[in-house]
Amino acid sequence: MKRTGTATLPLHGGKAPRWLFEKMTLLSGQIIEALCIEFGPQEVLRRISDPYWFQCLGSVVGFDWHSSGLTTTLTGAIKVALKDRSKELGLFVAGGKGKTSRKTPQEIINACEETGLDGTCLVETSRLVAKVDQAALQDGYNLYHHFFVFTSDGNWAVVQQGMCEEDSTARRYHWLSEEVRSFVLEPHSGVSGQRPSEGLNLVHRESLQAQKVITELASRPPDENMRELQTILEGQGDLFMPKRHVIFPKEDIRSEKLRSVFVRTYERQAEDFQTLLGLEKVGGKTLRALSLIAELVYG
């Protein structure tokens, strides 16, 4: 799949006043409607997936602060504006900020009942897009917002956002399904803003071998992985890890929980990295642990 870009914004608290949100809802709804009439719903996906156009839309409808709140407020306004017009326009939305983002799967299923689309497929797409930016690409930003918009013919776009508490910034990620590529091989077409000095990027082309090794390790008996991981945490021997791998402290690991995930991956025997990434409970900590084991075992 294609991620079309990112935007890095200052992280601000609070929320937009009610009067502003109501105006944003009215204006954004009219703009989206005009785009659907003039160019079709697919063009709306293209526009929303452009981080610059999205930022401009937020300013045009009244949110003229260059902060993290533009993302959550604008997508919320669009969702309200399209609530009773989705079927008419052929454009459906799901998700949002915090707890609302967890309702995304059910909201997709509900919308698909009206369109006849395969809701299960779109739900899996939504989950996998979120996992790529949260677990496979660990750049210091934890996702707290996920907005999924799709057309009646199954095309989709995603706008999701994460926060970095250390430097009080938020990063917005934009995705578009128009160009179908691999989820786990450089799915991002552009990145803007400053990157953290350290991170783990398992979807980079240079990580192909790491993906293969991690998938193989995940299929091993769980006790083997736990022994290797314990060796790393206890610092036995003269082991020096390269800078590209962030070594997390002992308190970051809950051994029993991690072992239960290894049991799950052993039972499932994922055939490739994308399948492994899609497994329930396989998140950032699991992939970091497997990355460290891969470095220890294979160098």
N, C-alpha and C positions, 0 to 999 in steps of 0.2 A: 504494500500500500504506500501511498505517498503522503508524507508529512510536508506541508507547504511552507512552514517557517515557524519561528517563535518570536515572542516579544518579551523583554524584561522590563518590569515596572516597579516603582516604589510600592512597598506594602503599607497600606493605610487601613486603620480601623474605622468603625462607625458605619453608617449606612445612608443612602440617599434619602432626602426628605420625601414624604408621600406625594406632594404636589409635583415634584420633579419626576418621580417614577411614573406617575400617571401620564405626564406629557411625553415621556420617553416611550411608553407603551403605545400611545396614539400615533406618534410620528414614526416609530420603527415599523409598526404594523402597516402603515400606509406606504412606506418605502418598499418593504418586502412585497406587498401586494402589487405595486407598480412594476417591480422587477419580474415578478411571476407573469404578469400580463404581457409585458413587452418582450421578455427574453425566455421565459419559462423557469420552472423551479430549479433546474440544473444550474442555471446561472447564479441563483441565490447561493447554492453550495459553493460555487467557485469564488464568489465575492466574500462570503463568510470565512472561507479558508485562507484568505489573504490577510496577514496580520496588519498590514498598513490600511487596507480598506476597512477592516473591522474597527480599527482605532479611530479612523475618520468618521465612521458611522456613529460611534459613541459620542463624538464631539458634536456632530450635526444634530443629533436628537437631544442634546442638552447636557451631557455629562462631560464637561470640558476640563476635567482633572486627569492628568496623565498618571493615574494610580491603578492599583490592583482592582479597585472597586468598579472600574469601567467594565471589566469582563463579566463579573457576577451580576451587576445591575443591568447591563445591556442584554445579556442572554435571558435574564429573568423577564425583562420587558418584552422581548421577542416571544417568549413562551406564552405569556399572558395574551399578547396580541393575536397569536395564532390559535389560541385554545378552541375557539368555535368556528374557525375557518380553515383548518388543516385539510379536511377532505376536499373542500372547494378549490383550494390552491394547489393541492397535491404535495403539500409540504408538512412534515410532522416533526415534532421536537420532543425530547425526553431529557431528564436529568437536571442538574443544577449544582448548587453549592452545598457542601457538607452532607447532612443527612438526606437531603433531596437527591443527591447523586446516587444514593443507594437504591432509589426507586426507579432508576433508569431501565433495568431489565423488564420490570412489569409494565412500565409506561410504553416501552417498545412493543411488547406483546399486545397490549390493549390497542395500540394504533394499527398494528398489523392485522388485527381482526377485521378492521374496516377496509383494508386494502387487499387482503389475500396474500400478502407477502409472507415469506418464511421468517417469522419472528425469531426463531431459535438461532438462525444464522446471523441475524443482525445483533442479537444479544451477545453472541460469542465475539463478533467483531468489536463491539463496544468494550467488552472485557479485555480483549487482547490489545487494543490500542492503549487502554489505560495501563496495562501491565508493561508495555514497552517503555513508556515514559516514566513509570514509577520504579520498575524493578530491573529491566534490562539496560536502561540508560539511567544510571545513578549519578546525577549532576548536582546533588545537594538540595533539590527542590521536591518537597513532598506534596503530592496531589491532594487538593481539597475541593476541586470543582471539575465536573465532567458534563459537557453539554453535547448531546448527540442529535443531529438533525438529518432527516432522510426524506427522499421523494417516494412517490407511489410506485416507481419502477425499481426501487431498491438501491439507488445511489445514495451516498451519505457524506457528511462532513462532521468533524469533531473539533470542538474548542474546549480545551481543558487547561487548568492552571494549577501550579504548585507554588509553595512558599518556602523561602529560606529565612529562618528566624535569625540566623547569625548576622546577616547584613541587611535584614528588613527589606527584602525585595521579593517580588513574585515573578514567575515566568509563565507565559502563556504559550501553549502548543496548539498548532493548527494542522488538521489532517484533511485530506480529500481522497475519495475512493476512485476518482476518475482514471487515474493511471494505476493499474493493478500490478504491484510488485510484491516482493517478500516483506513480511512484517519484521523479519529479523536480519535483514541484510541491507544496511544503509537506507532505511525507509524515509529518511528526512532529506528534503531537497534544499533546505536553507536554515541557517541559524543566525539570529541577531542577538546582540547583547553580550556581556562578559560571561565567560565560563569560569566555574571554580577551578582552582589550580590543580585539584585532585578529583578523580572520579573514576567510575567504572562504566565503560561503554561496550557492552556485549553485542551490539548490533552494528559495530564498525566492521568494514571488510577485513581488517587485520585481526579480528576476533573470531574468524571462521573456525580456526583450529581449536580455539578455546571453547566455542560452542559444542564442537564434536566431543571434546574431552569431558566437558561438564555433563553432557547428556549421558555419556558412558558411565561416569562416576555416579550419577543419579540412579542408575540401574543396578549398582552394586548392593550387596547386603548392607544394611544401615550401620551395623557395628564396625565395618571396615572404615567407613567415612568418619564415624565418631572417633575412632582411634587416631586417624590421621589428623583430624582437627584438634584433638587434645594435645598432640605433639606440638602443633603450632602455638597453641595458647600457653603451654607450659614453657615454651622457649627452649626446648631441649636441643643441644648441639649448636653449632655455629650456622644458623640459618639466617640468610639475609634476603629480604623480599624487595623486589624492585619498586620504585616509587609509584608506578602506575596502579598498584594494588593498595588500597587503604586497609590497613590492619585494624580491625575493630577490637575494642577492649573486651576482657572477659565478661564484664557485666552486660555487654550487648548481646550475649548468647544465653539462651535458656535451653540447656542441653536436652531436657526431656521433650520440649516442644520441637526442637530441631530434629531430634531422632524420630519423632512421630511423622515428620514430613519426609524424612529419608525412607521410612517404612512405606509411605504412600507412593513415593517415586519408584521404589523397588518393585512394588506390586504392579504398578502401571506400565513399567518398562517402555518409556517414551521412545518413539522411533527417531525423533529429531528434536532440535532445540525449540522450535516453535511449539511442538506438542508439549514439551516439558514446561515451557513458559505458560501455557494455557491451563496447566493443572491447578486445581484448587489448593490453596495454602502455599504454593511455591511463589515466594515473593523476594524482596530485595535481600533479606538476611540469608535466605537459603542460597541464592545465587552468589552472594559474597563468600559464603562458607565453601561452596563448591569451587569457586575460583581460587581460593587459597589452597584447597586440597590439590587442585590441578597443578598449581605452581609447585607445590611441595613434591608431588609424585613425578611430574613430567618435566618440570623446569621451564 
